[in-house]
Amino acid sequence: MKFSLPKSRLTNYLQHILQVVPSKSTLPILTNVLIEALENKLKISATDLDVSITASLEAKVGRKGSTSLPAKILFDIIKEVPESEIVFETTGSRMEIKIPNGSYKIATVAADDFPKLPAINTKKEIRISGSDLVRMMKPGRLSMVFFGRLKGSGCRWWPPTDTG
C-alpha cells in the first residue's frame, strides 16, 4: 500500500476519528485505526465496539491496500510534522511515513484483525442540520442507536442495517 496527502487534510480527519479510539482497552486492536487505500481515496476507520466512525478523504494512491496501526502514535507523529505532503508506504508489517526531512516506521497489524464495522444502508438516509441534531440530543429527547458521518456543516445519518 502506498499513498500520499497533505498534512492538514489528514490531521483534520484524525482528530475526529480519535474521539472514538479508547485510550486503554482489553482488546489492543481497538486502540488502532484501520486505513484502506482505495482508488484515489483513503478510508480511515475506528471503533470501540459501541461506536464506529469512518472517514473518506481524497488521496493520491500509488498502490491499494489496507492495514491497521496505533491511532495515538500515528496522530502524535502527524501533528509534529511541518505542513507538507506526507507519503505512507507499507512494507511487510511496517508502515513508513515519509516527510521532507526524514521518515518514521510504525509496526502495523493485519487489516483482517480489525473488528468488522457495521454495514450502513444508505437508502434509508435522514438529513438534518447540525443545529437540529444538537437540539434533539439534549437529555431525554433522543433514545436510539444510529451511525453517522459528518459532512460539511450538516450531518447524514443512517440506521444500522438489520442482519436478521
C-alpha positions in Angstrom: 0.0 0.0 0.0 1.3 3.5 -0.9 -0.5 6.8 -0.7 0.2 10.5 -0.1 -1.8 13.5 1.0 -1.2 16.9 2.7 -0.8 17.0 6.5 -3.6 19.5 7.0 -6.2 17.2 5.4 -5.1 14.1 7.4 -4.8 16.0 10.7 -8.4 17.3 10.5 -9.8 13.8 9.9 -7.6 12.1 12.5 -8.8 14.5 15.2 -12.4 13.4 14.6 -11.6 9.7 14.4 -9.5 9.7 17.6 -12.6 10.6 19.6 -13.8 7.0 19.2 -10.5 5.3 19.9 -10.3 4.2 23.6 -7.1 5.2 25.4 -6.9 1.8 27.1 -8.7 -1.3 26.1 -8.7 -5.0 27.0 -8.6 -5.6 23.2 -5.4 -3.8 22.0 -6.7 -3.7 18.4 -9.3 -1.2 19.4 -6.6 1.4 20.0 -5.7 1.2 16.3 -7.2 2.8 13.2 -8.0 0.9 10.0 -6.5 2.5 6.9 -7.7 1.5 3.5 -6.1 2.9 0.3 -8.7 2.7 -2.5 -8.9 4.3 -5.9 -7.9 7.9 -5.3 -9.5 7.7 -1.8 -8.4 6.9 1.7 -10.7 5.4 4.3 -9.8 5.7 8.0 -12.0 3.8 10.5 -12.1 3.4 14.2 -14.3 1.6 16.7 -14.7 1.0 20.4 -17.3 -1.8 19.5 -20.1 0.5 20.7 -19.5 3.4 18.3 -17.8 3.3 14.9 -16.6 6.1 12.6 -15.3 6.0 9.1 -13.9 9.0 7.2 -13.2 9.1 3.5 -10.8 11.6 2.0 -9.1 12.2 -1.3 -5.5 11.0 -1.6 -3.0 10.1 -4.2 -3.0 6.3 -4.1 0.0 4.6 -5.7 -0.8 1.1 -4.5 -4.1 -0.1 -3.0 -4.2 -2.0 0.3 -5.2 -1.9 3.9 -3.6 -2.1 7.3 -4.2 -1.2 10.9 -1.9 0.9 13.1 -1.8 2.5 16.5 -4.0 5.6 16.3 -2.3 7.7 19.0 1.2 7.1 17.7 0.1 8.0 14.2 -1.6 11.2 15.4 1.4 12.2 17.5 3.7 11.8 14.6 1.4 13.7 12.1 0.7 16.6 14.4 4.5 17.3 14.9 5.3 17.2 11.2 5.6 20.5 9.4 2.9 21.3 6.7 3.8 19.2 3.7 2.8 16.3 1.5 3.2 13.1 3.6 3.9 9.8 1.9 2.8 6.5 3.5 4.1 3.1 2.3 3.8 -0.3 3.8 6.5 -2.9 3.6 5.7 -6.2 5.3 4.4 -5.5 8.8 5.7 -1.9 8.9 4.4 1.4 7.6 6.9 4.1 6.7 5.8 7.7 6.9 8.0 9.9 4.7 8.3 13.6 5.2 10.6 16.1 3.5 13.3 15.9 6.3 13.0 12.3 7.5 10.8 9.2 8.0 9.2 7.2 10.7 8.4 3.5 10.8 5.4 2.1 12.7 4.6 -1.6 13.3 1.2 -2.5 11.7 -1.4 -5.1 12.4 -3.2 -7.0 9.6 -6.4 -5.4 8.5 -8.2 -8.7 8.9 -7.6 -8.5 12.7 -9.5 -5.2 12.9 -13.2 -5.7 14.0 -15.8 -5.7 11.3 -17.6 -2.5 11.1 -21.5 -2.4 10.8 -23.0 -2.2 7.3 -24.8 1.0 6.5 -27.9 1.2 4.4 -27.5 4.5 2.5 -31.0 4.1 1.0 -32.5 4.9 4.4 -30.8 8.3 4.7 -32.1 11.1 7.0 -30.7 14.6 6.6 -30.7 17.0 9.4 -28.8 20.2 10.1 -26.1 20.3 12.8 -28.1 22.7 15.0 -31.2 20.5 14.8 -29.1 17.4 15.8 -27.7 19.3 18.9 -31.2 20.3 19.9 -32.5 16.8 19.5 -29.7 15.2 21.5 -30.5 17.2 24.7 -31.1 14.9 27.6 -34.4 13.0 27.3 -35.1 13.8 23.7 -33.3 11.1 21.7 -33.1 7.5 22.6 -31.9 5.5 19.6 -28.8 3.9 18.2 -27.5 5.4 14.9 -24.4 5.6 12.8 -23.4 8.8 11.1 -20.9 10.7 9.1 -20.1 14.4 9.4 -20.4 16.2 6.1 -19.9 20.0 5.9 -22.0 21.9 8.5 -24.8 19.2 8.5 -24.9 15.6 9.3 -26.1 12.5 7.4 -27.4 9.6 9.5 -28.3 6.0 8.5 -30.0 3.5 10.7 -28.0 0.3 11.2 -28.7 -2.5 8.6 -30.7 -5.4 10.0 -28.8 -8.6 9.8 -31.6 -10.8 11.0 
